[in-house]
Each structure stands twice: as C-alpha cells, then as structure tokens.
Amino acid sequence: MKKISPIMILSVTIAILVIAVLGLLWFIQSQPDPIRGIPPLTDVSPNEPDSSVWGVNFPNQYSTFLMTAENNTRTAFGGSEPVQKLEVDPRLVVLFSNMAFSKDYKEDRGHMHSVTDVEETERVNETTPGTCYSCKSANNVELWKEMGAAQYASTPFSTLGKKITEPIGCVNCHDSASMRLVVTNPALEKALEAQGKDWRTFTRQEMRSLVCANCHVEYYFAGEGKLLVFPWAKGMRIENISEFYQEIDFSDWTHGESGAPMIKMQHPDYELFTADSTHYKAGVACADCHMPYTKDGAAKFSSHNMRSPLLNPEASCGTCHTSVNYVTERVSIIQNQVWDTMVITEDAIIEAAYAIKAAADVTGVDPVLLAEARQLHREAQLRWDFIAAENSMGFHNPSEALRILASATDIARQAQLKAIEATGQGLNIQVSTP
C-alpha cells in the first residue's frame, strides 16, 4: 500500500479548512440583519409624520409623549402653562415696542400643542412666511424633502398650513429604520457645515442634545425668501452672533421709541448650554434632564414627556445628585439671581431707549452720536434677549447668563450717556419713562 505523504495530508487539511471558512462566511452573510430590542410590529415608512404609527412599535415612548398635551404646569419662571409674559413683566411692551412681541408673547405649551400655539398667536398675519412652521411640525421632514428648504420658507404661512397636520413628533429626531437620532432641520445641518462639523460623527450622547438644536436655537429669516438660517458662522457665543448680524446688516424691526435697528432673539437654549456650562462639560445631555430614563416593569426607556426637570426632580436630578432638595434649592437661588439681574438690565435698556427718544427731539442733536447711541441700544437688548428668550432663566449656564446680562446693562448705560452727549446739553436733558 502506497504511503500518503505529509504534504498531501497538509494540502487536504488546508482545503477542508478553506471550505469550512467559506461556508461559515456564506452562512453569516446570508443571515438577516440583527434587530436591536423587540422586533417591530409594523413597518414605519421614512419621514412618517404620524407619531401614532411609531407608537405601535414604541408604546412607552409614545404614551409618555402624549403627556405633553396635559403637562401645562407652571414653574417659578417657565413651564408649559400659556401665560402671557407681557402681563408677568410689562417692561416687555416697551422693550419690543413697534413689533409683534409687544402684542402677544405667551409661554409655549408642550410639543403636542406646537402647531396649535403657532397658529393661534396674534403675531401671525397675512404676511407671515411659512418659515414659522419650521420648528412646529412632524410634516416638515417630508415637506423639506419634497419642496426644498427655500420653497418651503417662501410659501405663505396660510398656504403651507394646509399641508401641516401633525405637531412635533418622532420623525423630527429619529430615523424610522434604525431609530438613531438624526438632524432633520436643513438649517441646523447648514450651520454645522459652516463650522466644519458633521453631525454623523457625533456620539450618541452628543446627539441627545444636538437633536434639540433642530429647534431650540437662535435663528433668523434670510432674504426676501425668508430662508431659515442659524447665525453660527462666526461661532455660537453671543458676541459671535452679534458680529454676524452686524456684518450682514440685519435687523428684525425698528424700535418704536429709540428708532434703533433691533434683533429679536429666539430661545437659544442649545447655544447657552454648550457655552462650556458645568453640566455640558460633565457630559450631561439635554435628554438626561428633560427626558429622564424611567421603567415600565423590566423595560427601561427615556420618557418622552419633555418638560421642566423641576416637575420631576427625583428622576431628572436624583440620578446624579444624592440630595434632590439641595439641588432644587440651588436652582431656585440661581434663577432668582438671574431674574433680579435681568430686571435691572431691562430697566437700564428702557431708560436708554427713552433717552435716545428724547435726544432725537432736541434741535441740533449730533446725528453721528445719536446713531452710535442707537447701535448701543441694539447691542444691549440683543444680549439681554439672549437670556430672556432662553428657557431656563439662566440655569443652563448661570455664569454665562450673568456675564451676558452684566455686559448688556453696561452697554445700555453707555447708550443712555451717548444719547445725552449727542444733545450737547450735558446732564440737563430731561428723560422721562412711563
């Protein structure tokens, strides 16, 4: 019998191993993609605006999201009760003289009311652009895809409203196939690109704040088409934003008392929070506090009843802090300090506005100095409004909030003195405030 050589045995062994490896690879590749968690009960189409469809697969998240329709509870300085801010702080009527916010400035309610609230505000009229729906509806994701951001923005509010059927919902933050968090607002994507950032490289924890920036940011309407733009090209601090607006010579309205070209700030929650706040630097995300994890039996999920952490501090704060009472007391101290400082700033800005108004009526007033006073009024108020329009009464970043308000007060006093200087009458000019 012929003896089998070692080389032949080795060759056969290698061949068997190769066949086995190829078979294993084929088996692995032929398997369906793994599904994280429970297999879905229904397919959710891309850009599906109806959150109840998503709710079939995610009943806990959807049932808590529905609670935003009833969570209209007021906190000391915010919450979701639709109070009229003009009645809480009558100074706002003067601060927003000659623009829509002096007529109606109600507190926004929960996300389930997003469409209703924007359609019922007295700030909407026949000239309102469709851009005002940008942060209000789950229909937007599909509409932006179909129409493009420019056509969407230039469509009249009343016309676009016929296509708006759903409030803010699941599709504003999630990809329907993978449920991963995504950027859906074209303005946010453009703003990140201007900073050289790609949101697809962000960690999941970073995305748990970034998706909030689809809406909770400062923005403006650019050009005749009223395209939604975030003023982040020079940075996200208030000084960067002010410089950006000054460079493009933008203003929202002319102040009714001072005649200054003004900027209206819009809920810059993301900008203030990410300006090196304590919680941001510690790796805390917006969702950690506003959408705390909870349990339904053995199932752990993030509550989608998005609201103030002060309404459920045990879940929102107790995860990290051992004494919830101490934390809530600290929040109260911080917010009261910011409120008191903000009122001082408001008084300074109003006095500046009336000083400029009085100076403008003086014969022979220096037009150059008067223009400088108006510019200072603008700079003071946009800084104040950066904090006033933000939704945490400074708690998202206490030190930055107080820094900005101090700067606003100083600039307002400069505006007042500049107006007096413009008259050439020294301190003898009489300035009265109602």
C-alpha positions, 0 to 999 in steps of 0.5 A: 500500500502506497504511503500518503505523504505529509504534504498531501495530508497538509494540502487536504487539511488546508482545503477542508479548512478553506471550505469550512471558512467559506461556508461559515462566511456564506452562512453569516452573510446570508443571515438577516440583519440583527434587530436591536430590542423587540422586533417591530410590529409594523413597518414605519415608512421614512419621514412618517409624520404620524407619531401614532404609527411609531407608537405601535412599535414604541408604546412607552415612548409614545404614551409618555409623549402624549403627556405633553398635551396635559403637562401645562404646569407652571414653574417659578419662571417657565413651564408649559402653562400659556401665560402671557409674559407681557402681563408677568413683566410689562417692561416687555411692551416697551422693550419690543415696542413697534413689533409683534412681541409687544402684542402677544408673547405667551409661554409655549405649551408642550410639543403636542400643542406646537402647531396649535400655539403657532397658529393661534398667536396674534403675531401671525398675519397675512404676511407671515412666511411659512418659515414659522412652521419650521420648528412646529411640525412632524410634516416638515421632514417630508415637506423639506424633502419634497419642496426644498428648504427655500420653497418651503420658507417662501410659501405663505404661512396660510398656504403651507398650513394646509399641508401641516397636520401633525405637531412635533413628533418622532420623525423630527429626531429619529430615523424610522429604520434604525431609530438613531437620532438624526438632524432633520432641520436643513438649517441646523445641518447648514450651520454645522457645515459652516463650522466644519462639523458633521453631525454623523460623527457625533456620539450618541450622547452628543446627539441627545442634545444636538437633536434639540438644536433642530429647534431650540436655537437662535435663528433668523429669516434670510432674504426676501425668501425668508430662508431659515438660517442659524447665525453660527458662522462666526461661532455660537457665543453671543458676541459671535452672533452679534458680529454676524448680524452686524456684518450682514446688516440685519435687523428684525424691526425698528424700535418704536421709541429709540428708532434703533435697528433691533434683533429679536432673539429666539430661545437659544437654549442649545447655544447657552448650554454648550457655552462650556456650562458645568453640566455640558462639560460633565457630559450631561445631555439635554435628554438626561434632564428633560427626558429622564430614563424611567421603567415600565416593569423590566423595560427601561426607556427615556420618557418622552414627556419633555418638560421642566426637570423641576416637575420631576426632580427625583428622576431628572436630578436624583440620578446624579445628585444624592440630595434632590432638595439641595439641588432644587434649592440651588436652582431656585437661588440661581434663577432668582439671581438671574431674574433680579439681574435681568430686571435691572438690565431691562430697566437700564435698556428702557431708560436708554431707549427713552433717552435716545427718544428724547435726544432725537427731539432736541434741535441740533442733536449730533446725528453721528452720536445719536446713531452710535447711541442707537447701535448701543441700544441694539447691542444691549437688548440683543444680549439681554434677549439672549437670556430672556428668550432662553428657557431656563432663566439662566440655569443652563449656564448661570455664569454665562447668563450673568456675564451676558446680562452684566455686559448688556446693562453696561452697554445700555448705560453707555447708550443712555450717556451717548444719547445725552452727549449727542444733545450737547446739553450735558446732564440737563436733558430731561428723560422721562419713562412711563 
